Amino acid sequence: MTEPVKSVGQLLQWYRKEAGLSLPRLAALAHYDKGYLSKVENGRKPMSVELARVCDKVLGTGGELAKRALAATDRNCPGGQLPLAQLPAAQGRLFGRAGALTRLERLLAHGTDAPGRVPMVCVDGPPGVGKTTLALRGAHNVAHRFIDGALFVNLRGNDRVRGPLDPGHVLAGFLRALGVRSDRVPDDEQERAALYRSLLSGRSVLVVLDNAATSAQVQPLLPGSGGCAVLVTSRSHLVGMQVMTAPAVRLTLGPLDFEAAVDLLRTLIGDARADAEPTALARMALRCGFLPLALRTAAVRIATHPRMSIDEFDRHYAAEAGLLDLVGTDNEEHLRSALDRTPPAMYGRASWRTREHTPQSGAVKSMGA
């Protein structure tokens, strides 16, 4: 190395050239965006420790990039504060959502290279359709593009017991996560929102707002400048987001198609039992309305009762009131907790009644259109 290297970005560029790799080739090998790597090399984007480790492996640096990135993190994060990491774990395998997932990732990632623009995506659809599952998987898949991490909150928009979270309460939590001491959090909601936007200015953070009730609940939680992105889930269309400066893109989920619904049941129940009763399996998918939550609930109950056939399960539970009705009328959290608390014998009068559902893989359109 003939000249001193001042930054980790310059060091990355030096190692890349020493390895005889073009920037597009490094991007392909590291599975990172070429434009993003260019900004890292030129000092316009800091290098995350995760990216540094990937590049160390590709370029055979002996861990030098990760050492420099860790040192930079220690300097830039007062008190050893690490990048935000509030995303819950992704929830299991996705079925029938490959197209929707790809589109979601593209929509979130596209805006990170657009100066001054905050990309917003709203995943909406009926209860039990898998909005949160899709959102979390997509958020984890693009998390590496947001070098300052991710903020997450369940806004409890459909929680009939506790009620929706107040935006001011959410802002207080976000401010503390961003390093503001509790005694320094402003009392006024507008002042909290202003400080929140100031702290996010110049940062690259993914903000995930799960289970939103209204646009008014979302509005104060939006960053004010580019570099960040926002992902919202809601049962409602949140039409108020169409009048914002940067209108949200809406990704609407419907029930799974027949093949994906059966695949979900088969995966959780097991091939042997599914192959033994294909007709009963198909009927169970239909009774669940092709909704992922209802399908998973049925599959878990079947899987935990190996001596009961799928057909017996279907006939035993086909009565007047049903779990599908519960999925459609109450919130998902209540359904899961109720099922966890209740012994199987208590479901003697439960029904898997079929409803009119039109399977959709996910339709996308601008909320401003």
C-alpha positions as CSV (number, residue, x, y, z in Angstrom):
1,M,0.0,0.0,0.0
2,T,1.9,3.0,-1.3
3,E,-0.3,5.8,0.2
4,P,-1.9,5.9,3.7
5,V,-5.5,4.9,3.7
6,K,-7.6,7.3,5.7
7,S,-11.1,5.6,5.7
8,V,-12.6,2.2,5.7
9,G,-14.1,3.0,2.3
10,Q,-10.7,3.8,0.9
11,L,-9.4,0.5,2.4
12,L,-12.2,-1.4,0.7
13,Q,-11.4,0.2,-2.6
14,W,-7.7,-0.7,-2.2
15,Y,-8.4,-4.3,-1.4
16,R,-10.8,-4.6,-4.3
17,K,-8.3,-3.3,-6.8
18,E,-5.6,-5.4,-5.4
19,A,-7.8,-8.4,-6.0
20,G,-8.4,-7.3,-9.6
21,L,-12.1,-7.0,-9.1
22,S,-14.4,-4.4,-10.7
23,L,-17.0,-2.8,-8.6
24,P,-19.9,-4.7,-10.3
25,R,-18.0,-7.9,-9.8
26,L,-17.5,-7.2,-6.0
27,A,-21.2,-6.3,-5.8
28,A,-22.2,-9.6,-7.4
29,L,-19.9,-11.7,-5.1
30,A,-21.0,-9.8,-2.0
31,H,-24.7,-9.7,-2.9
32,Y,-24.8,-6.0,-2.3
33,D,-26.0,-3.1,-4.6
34,K,-23.2,-1.7,-6.8
35,G,-24.4,1.9,-6.2
36,Y,-24.3,1.4,-2.4
37,L,-20.8,-0.1,-2.5
38,S,-19.6,2.9,-4.6
39,K,-20.9,5.3,-1.9
40,V,-19.1,3.3,0.8
41,E,-15.9,3.5,-1.2
42,N,-16.3,7.3,-1.7
43,G,-17.2,8.0,1.9
44,R,-20.8,8.9,1.2
45,K,-22.1,5.9,3.2
46,P,-20.5,4.4,6.3
47,M,-19.6,0.7,6.1
48,S,-21.6,-1.6,8.4
49,V,-19.8,-4.3,10.3
50,E,-22.0,-6.9,8.4
51,L,-20.9,-5.5,5.0
52,A,-17.3,-5.4,6.2
53,R,-17.3,-9.0,7.2
54,V,-18.8,-10.0,3.8
55,C,-16.1,-8.1,1.9
56,D,-13.4,-9.5,4.2
57,K,-14.5,-13.0,3.1
58,V,-14.7,-12.1,-0.6
59,L,-11.4,-10.2,-0.7
60,G,-9.4,-12.4,1.7
61,T,-8.4,-9.4,3.9
62,G,-7.9,-11.4,7.1
63,G,-10.6,-9.4,8.8
64,E,-9.1,-5.9,8.3
65,L,-12.3,-4.3,7.1
66,A,-14.3,-5.6,10.0
67,K,-11.7,-4.3,12.4
68,R,-11.9,-0.8,10.9
69,A,-15.7,-0.8,10.7
70,L,-16.0,-1.8,14.4
71,A,-13.6,1.0,15.3
72,A,-15.7,3.4,13.4
73,T,-18.8,2.2,15.1
74,D,-17.2,2.8,18.5
75,R,-16.3,6.3,17.5
76,N,-19.6,7.2,16.0
77,C,-21.9,5.6,18.6
78,P,-21.6,7.5,22.0
79,G,-21.5,5.2,25.0
80,G,-21.0,2.2,22.7
81,Q,-24.5,2.6,21.3
82,L,-25.0,0.0,18.6
83,P,-27.1,0.4,15.4
84,L,-30.8,0.0,16.1
85,A,-32.0,-3.7,16.0
86,Q,-35.7,-3.7,17.0
87,L,-37.0,-6.0,14.3
88,P,-38.6,-9.2,15.8
89,A,-37.6,-12.5,14.3
90,A,-39.1,-13.4,10.9
91,Q,-42.0,-15.7,11.5
92,G,-41.4,-19.1,9.7
93,R,-41.6,-19.9,6.0
94,L,-43.7,-17.9,3.6
95,F,-46.1,-19.7,1.3
96,G,-47.4,-18.3,-1.9
97,R,-45.9,-14.8,-1.4
98,A,-42.7,-14.9,-3.5
99,G,-43.9,-12.2,-5.9
100,A,-45.2,-10.0,-3.1
101,L,-42.0,-10.4,-1.2
102,T,-39.8,-9.5,-4.2
103,R,-41.9,-6.4,-4.9
104,L,-41.8,-5.3,-1.3
105,E,-38.0,-5.6,-1.1
106,R,-37.6,-3.6,-4.3
107,L,-39.9,-0.9,-3.1
108,L,-38.1,-0.5,0.2
109,A,-34.6,-0.7,-1.3
110,H,-35.3,1.6,-4.3
111,G,-35.7,4.7,-2.2
112,T,-32.4,4.3,-0.3
113,D,-30.6,5.7,-3.3
114,A,-33.0,8.5,-4.0
115,P,-31.8,11.8,-2.3
116,G,-34.4,13.4,-0.1
117,R,-37.0,10.7,-0.7
118,V,-38.5,8.6,2.1
119,P,-40.0,5.4,0.4
120,M,-43.2,4.2,2.2
121,V,-45.0,0.9,1.6
122,C,-48.3,-0.1,3.3
123,V,-49.1,-3.8,3.4
124,D,-52.8,-4.1,3.9
125,G,-55.4,-6.9,3.8
126,P,-57.9,-8.8,5.9
127,P,-57.0,-10.3,9.3
128,G,-55.1,-13.5,9.3
129,V,-53.7,-13.0,5.8
130,G,-50.1,-12.8,6.8
131,K,-49.3,-9.0,6.7
132,T,-46.9,-9.0,9.6
133,T,-45.2,-12.2,8.4
134,L,-44.5,-10.8,5.0
135,A,-43.4,-7.4,6.4
136,L,-40.9,-8.9,8.8
137,R,-39.4,-11.2,6.2
138,G,-39.1,-8.3,3.8
139,A,-37.6,-6.0,6.5
140,H,-35.0,-8.6,7.4
141,N,-34.1,-9.2,3.8
142,V,-33.3,-5.5,3.2
143,A,-32.0,-4.6,6.6
144,H,-28.4,-4.6,5.4
145,R,-29.2,-1.5,3.3
146,F,-30.1,0.5,6.4
147,I,-26.7,0.9,8.1
148,D,-28.2,2.6,11.2
149,G,-30.6,-0.2,11.9
150,A,-34.4,-0.6,12.3
151,L,-37.1,0.7,14.5
152,F,-40.2,-1.4,15.1
153,V,-43.5,-1.0,17.0
154,N,-46.8,-2.8,17.1
155,L,-49.3,0.0,17.0
156,R,-52.1,-2.2,18.3
157,G,-54.5,-0.8,15.8
158,N,-57.0,-3.7,16.2
159,D,-56.4,-4.5,19.9
160,R,-59.8,-4.4,21.5
161,V,-58.5,-4.8,25.0
162,R,-55.6,-2.4,25.2
163,G,-56.5,-0.1,22.3
164,P,-54.2,1.5,19.7
165,L,-51.0,3.1,20.9
166,D,-50.8,6.8,21.1
167,P,-48.2,8.3,18.6
168,G,-46.7,10.4,21.4
169,H,-46.1,7.2,23.5
170,V,-44.4,5.6,20.4
171,L,-42.3,8.7,19.8
172,A,-41.0,8.6,23.4
173,G,-39.9,5.0,23.0
174,F,-38.2,5.7,19.6
175,L,-36.4,8.7,21.1
176,R,-35.0,6.6,24.0
177,A,-33.9,4.0,21.4
178,L,-32.1,6.8,19.5
179,G,-30.2,7.7,22.7
180,V,-32.3,10.4,24.3
181,R,-32.4,10.2,28.1
182,S,-35.9,9.7,29.5
183,D,-35.7,13.1,31.4
184,R,-34.8,14.8,28.1
185,V,-37.8,13.5,26.1
186,P,-40.1,16.5,25.4
187,D,-43.6,16.5,27.0
188,D,-45.3,17.8,23.8
189,E,-46.0,15.4,21.0
190,Q,-45.1,17.8,18.3
191,E,-41.8,18.6,20.0
192,R,-41.1,14.8,20.2
193,A,-41.9,14.4,16.5
194,A,-39.5,17.3,15.6
195,L,-36.7,15.9,17.7
196,Y,-37.3,12.4,16.2
197,R,-37.1,13.8,12.7
198,S,-33.9,15.7,13.6
199,L,-32.2,12.6,15.0
200,L,-33.1,10.6,11.9
201,S,-31.8,13.3,9.6
202,G,-28.7,12.0,7.9
203,R,-29.2,8.5,9.1
204,S,-30.3,5.3,7.3
205,V,-33.0,3.7,9.3
206,L,-35.9,1.4,8.4
207,V,-39.0,2.2,10.4
208,V,-41.6,-0.6,10.6
209,L,-45.1,0.3,11.9
210,D,-47.1,-2.8,12.4
211,N,-50.9,-2.9,12.9
212,A,-51.7,0.7,12.2
213,A,-55.2,1.9,12.8
214,T,-55.3,5.2,10.9
215,S,-53.1,7.5,8.9
216,A,-53.2,10.0,11.8
217,Q,-51.5,7.4,14.0
218,V,-48.8,6.9,11.3
219,Q,-48.1,10.5,10.3
220,P,-46.1,11.7,13.4
221,L,-43.8,8.7,13.1
222,L,-42.5,9.4,9.6
223,P,-38.9,10.5,9.1
224,G,-38.5,13.9,7.5
225,S,-35.7,13.4,5.1
226,G,-34.2,10.8,2.8
227,G,-32.0,7.8,3.7
228,C,-34.8,6.2,5.7
229,A,-37.8,4.0,4.6
230,V,-41.1,3.2,6.2
231,L,-43.0,0.0,6.2
232,V,-46.6,0.0,7.5
233,T,-49.1,-2.9,8.0
234,S,-52.8,-2.3,8.4
235,R,-56.2,-3.9,7.9
236,S,-57.3,-0.6,6.5
237,H,-56.3,1.1,3.2
238,L,-55.1,4.2,5.2
239,V,-56.2,6.4,2.3
240,G,-55.0,9.5,4.2
241,M,-51.4,8.5,3.3
242,Q,-52.2,9.4,-0.3
243,V,-52.1,13.1,0.4
244,M,-48.6,13.0,2.0
245,T,-45.6,14.6,0.3
246,A,-44.4,11.2,-0.8
247,P,-47.5,9.0,-1.2
248,A,-47.2,5.4,0.1
249,V,-47.3,2.5,-2.3
250,R,-50.0,0.0,-1.3
251,L,-49.4,-3.7,-1.4
252,T,-52.7,-5.5,-0.8
253,L,-52.7,-9.2,0.3
254,G,-55.5,-11.6,-0.3
255,P,-56.0,-15.2,0.7
256,L,-53.5,-17.7,-0.7
257,D,-54.2,-19.6,-3.8
258,F,-55.2,-23.2,-3.5
259,E,-51.8,-24.7,-4.2
260,A,-50.0,-22.5,-1.6
261,A,-52.7,-23.3,1.0
262,V,-52.4,-27.0,0.5
263,D,-48.6,-26.7,0.5
264,L,-48.7,-24.9,3.9
265,L,-50.9,-27.6,5.4
266,R,-48.7,-30.4,3.9
267,T,-45.5,-28.8,5.3
268,L,-46.8,-28.6,8.8
269,I,-48.8,-31.8,8.9
270,G,-46.2,-34.0,7.1
271,D,-46.1,-35.6,3.7
272,A,-47.3,-39.1,4.9
273,R,-50.6,-37.9,6.4
274,A,-51.2,-35.4,3.6
275,D,-50.6,-38.1,0.9
276,A,-52.9,-40.5,2.8
277,E,-55.9,-38.0,2.7
278,P,-55.5,-35.6,-0.2
279,T,-59.2,-34.9,-0.5
280,A,-59.6,-34.1,3.2
281,L,-56.5,-31.9,3.0
282,A,-58.0,-29.9,0.2
283,R,-61.3,-29.6,2.0
284,M,-59.5,-28.3,5.1
285,A,-57.8,-25.7,3.0
286,L,-61.1,-24.6,1.6
287,R,-62.7,-24.5,5.1
288,C,-59.9,-22.2,6.3
289,G,-60.7,-19.8,3.5
290,F,-57.0,-20.0,2.3
291,L,-56.0,-17.7,5.1
292,P,-52.5,-18.4,6.5
293,L,-53.4,-17.9,10.1
294,A,-56.4,-20.2,10.0
295,L,-54.4,-22.8,8.0
296,R,-51.5,-22.8,10.5
297,T,-54.0,-23.1,13.4
298,A,-55.6,-26.1,11.8
299,A,-52.3,-27.7,10.8
300,V,-50.9,-27.4,14.3
301,R,-54.0,-29.0,15.8
302,I,-53.8,-31.8,13.3
303,A,-50.1,-32.3,13.8
304,T,-50.4,-32.5,17.5
305,H,-53.1,-35.2,17.3
306,P,-51.4,-37.9,15.2
307,R,-54.1,-40.6,16.0
308,M,-56.9,-38.4,14.5
309,S,-57.2,-38.5,10.7
310,I,-57.6,-35.2,8.8
311,D,-61.1,-36.3,7.8
312,E,-62.0,-37.0,11.5
313,F,-60.6,-33.6,12.5
314,D,-62.7,-31.9,9.8
315,R,-65.9,-33.6,10.8
316,H,-65.3,-33.2,14.5
317,Y,-64.7,-29.5,14.3
318,A,-67.3,-28.6,11.6
319,A,-70.1,-27.2,13.7
320,E,-71.7,-23.8,14.1
321,A,-69.1,-21.3,15.2
322,G,-65.6,-21.4,13.8
323,L,-62.0,-20.4,14.1
324,L,-62.2,-18.8,10.7
325,D,-65.0,-16.6,12.1
326,L,-62.7,-15.7,15.0
327,V,-59.9,-14.8,12.6
328,G,-62.3,-12.5,10.8
329,T,-63.8,-10.8,13.8
330,D,-61.0,-10.5,16.4
331,N,-57.4,-9.6,16.3
332,E,-54.7,-12.2,15.5
333,E,-53.0,-11.9,18.9
334,H,-56.2,-12.7,20.7
335,L,-56.8,-15.7,18.5
336,R,-53.3,-17.1,19.0
337,S,-53.4,-16.6,22.8
338,A,-56.9,-18.1,23.0
339,L,-55.8,-21.2,21.1
340,D,-52.7,-21.6,23.3
341,R,-54.7,-21.4,26.5
342,T,-57.6,-23.7,25.5
343,P,-57.4,-27.5,25.6
344,P,-58.3,-29.3,22.3
345,A,-61.4,-30.8,24.0
346,M,-62.8,-27.3,24.4
347,Y,-63.1,-27.0,20.6
348,G,-65.8,-29.6,20.3
349,R,-68.3,-27.2,18.7
350,A,-65.7,-25.2,16.7
351,S,-66.4,-24.8,13.0
352,W,-64.1,-24.5,10.0
353,R,-66.9,-23.0,8.0
354,T,-66.2,-22.0,4.4
355,R,-66.5,-18.4,3.4
356,E,-66.5,-16.6,0.1
357,H,-62.8,-15.7,-0.5
358,T,-61.1,-14.8,-3.7
359,P,-57.5,-16.0,-3.5
360,Q,-55.0,-13.2,-4.4
361,S,-51.2,-13.3,-4.4
362,G,-51.0,-9.6,-3.7
363,A,-51.9,-6.5,-5.8
364,V,-49.8,-3.4,-5.8
365,K,-50.8,0.1,-6.6
366,S,-49.9,3.6,-5.6
367,M,-52.2,5.0,-2.9
368,G,-52.0,8.3,-4.7
369,A,-53.5,6.8,-7.9
